[in-house]
Amino acid sequence: MKKILVVDDNRLERRIIMHILHEYFQNEIFVDEAPEGLSAVHLLSRSTYDLVITDLVMPKLEGLELIRKIKSTYPSSQIIAISGSKPYYLYLAKKMGIAGIFTKPVDRDRFLFCVQEVLKIPYEKRA
């Protein structure tokens, strides 16, 4: 079972991403959540995640700094960044060598395909 951490200060956005993941991958994944970057760092220190999906604009610890910490401390974790308001931050995140970037709201099929590629889980587009 693959482990995913969803990090976003907007509870509704976290729940939407988690719902998309659970709806499609069902029993193939375990999804955890964090309301901002510092909470994510705490969870990462206690468990290993195959994938971290993070917003970029958050209080306490922004997504770009979280990406830096993950890449230096937990290099086996893959990262997907999502932002609804800072396209330049997405550009910077991609330059940091992460697995994917998405604007909010995410394109469900593109997003699921990216997750499947990162986690090596079979994906077929559903109607």
C-alpha positions as CSV (number, residue, x, y, z in Angstrom):
1,M,0.0,0.0,0.0
2,K,1.3,3.4,-1.0
3,K,1.3,6.3,1.5
4,I,0.3,9.8,0.4
5,L,0.4,13.1,2.5
6,V,-1.9,15.9,1.3
7,V,-0.9,19.3,2.6
8,D,-3.2,22.3,2.2
9,D,-4.3,25.0,4.6
10,N,-7.8,24.9,3.0
11,R,-9.7,22.0,4.5
12,L,-12.1,21.8,1.6
13,E,-9.2,21.6,-0.9
14,R,-7.6,18.8,1.1
15,R,-10.8,16.9,1.2
16,I,-11.4,17.2,-2.5
17,I,-7.9,15.9,-3.3
18,M,-8.3,13.1,-0.8
19,H,-11.7,12.2,-2.2
20,I,-10.3,12.1,-5.8
21,L,-7.5,9.8,-4.6
22,H,-9.7,7.5,-2.6
23,E,-12.4,7.3,-5.3
24,Y,-10.0,6.1,-7.9
25,F,-7.2,4.2,-6.1
26,Q,-9.4,2.9,-3.2
27,N,-7.5,0.2,-1.3
28,E,-4.2,0.8,-3.0
29,I,-3.3,3.9,-1.0
30,F,-3.3,5.3,2.5
31,V,-3.9,9.1,2.6
32,D,-2.9,11.3,5.5
33,E,-3.4,15.1,5.8
34,A,-1.8,18.2,7.2
35,P,-3.3,21.7,7.5
36,E,0.1,23.4,6.8
37,G,3.8,22.9,6.2
38,L,4.9,22.6,9.9
39,S,2.4,19.9,10.6
40,A,3.6,18.1,7.4
41,V,7.2,18.2,8.6
42,H,6.0,16.7,11.9
43,L,4.2,13.9,10.1
44,L,7.1,13.3,7.8
45,S,9.4,12.9,10.8
46,R,7.2,10.1,12.1
47,S,6.3,8.2,8.9
48,T,7.5,7.6,5.4
49,Y,5.4,8.8,2.5
50,D,5.7,7.8,-1.1
51,L,4.1,11.0,-2.3
52,V,3.5,14.4,-0.8
53,I,0.9,16.6,-2.5
54,T,1.3,20.2,-1.3
55,D,-0.3,23.5,-1.8
56,L,2.3,26.3,-2.2
57,V,0.7,29.3,-0.4
58,M,0.2,28.4,3.3
59,P,0.8,30.0,6.7
60,K,3.7,29.0,9.0
61,L,5.7,27.1,6.4
62,E,5.0,27.7,2.7
63,G,5.1,25.0,0.1
64,L,8.4,25.9,-1.5
65,E,10.2,25.7,1.8
66,L,8.4,22.4,2.5
67,I,9.6,21.1,-0.8
68,R,13.2,22.1,0.1
69,K,12.9,20.3,3.4
70,I,11.4,17.1,1.9
71,K,14.0,17.0,-0.9
72,S,16.9,17.4,1.6
73,T,15.6,15.2,4.4
74,Y,13.3,12.7,2.7
75,P,14.7,12.3,-0.8
76,S,12.7,9.1,-1.5
77,S,9.4,11.0,-1.2
78,Q,8.0,12.2,-4.5
79,I,6.2,15.6,-4.6
80,I,3.3,17.2,-6.5
81,A,2.6,20.9,-6.0
82,I,-0.8,22.6,-6.4
83,S,-1.6,26.3,-6.3
84,G,-4.6,28.4,-7.1
85,S,-3.0,31.8,-6.9
86,K,0.7,31.8,-7.6
87,P,1.7,30.5,-11.1
88,Y,5.3,31.6,-10.6
89,Y,5.5,29.5,-7.4
90,L,4.5,26.5,-9.5
91,Y,7.3,27.3,-12.0
92,L,9.8,27.5,-9.1
93,A,8.5,24.3,-7.7
94,K,8.9,22.5,-11.0
95,K,12.5,23.9,-11.3
96,M,13.2,22.1,-7.9
97,G,12.7,18.8,-9.6
98,I,9.3,17.7,-8.3
99,A,7.1,15.1,-10.0
100,G,4.3,17.4,-11.1
101,I,2.6,20.8,-10.8
102,F,-1.2,21.6,-11.0
103,T,-3.3,24.7,-10.8
104,K,-6.5,24.7,-8.8
105,P,-8.9,23.3,-9.5
106,V,-6.9,20.3,-10.6
107,D,-7.8,18.5,-13.9
108,R,-8.9,15.2,-12.4
109,D,-7.6,12.9,-15.2
110,R,-4.3,14.6,-15.6
111,F,-3.8,14.6,-11.8
112,L,-4.7,10.9,-11.4
113,F,-2.4,10.0,-14.3
114,C,0.5,11.9,-12.7
115,V,-0.2,10.2,-9.3
116,Q,-0.3,6.8,-11.1
117,E,3.0,7.5,-12.8
118,V,4.7,8.5,-9.6
119,L,3.4,5.6,-7.6
120,K,3.5,3.0,-10.4
121,I,-0.2,2.2,-9.8
122,P,-2.3,1.1,-12.9
123,Y,-4.5,3.9,-14.2
124,E,-7.3,3.8,-16.7
125,K,-9.4,6.8,-17.5
126,R,-12.9,6.3,-16.3
127,A,-16.0,8.0,-17.8
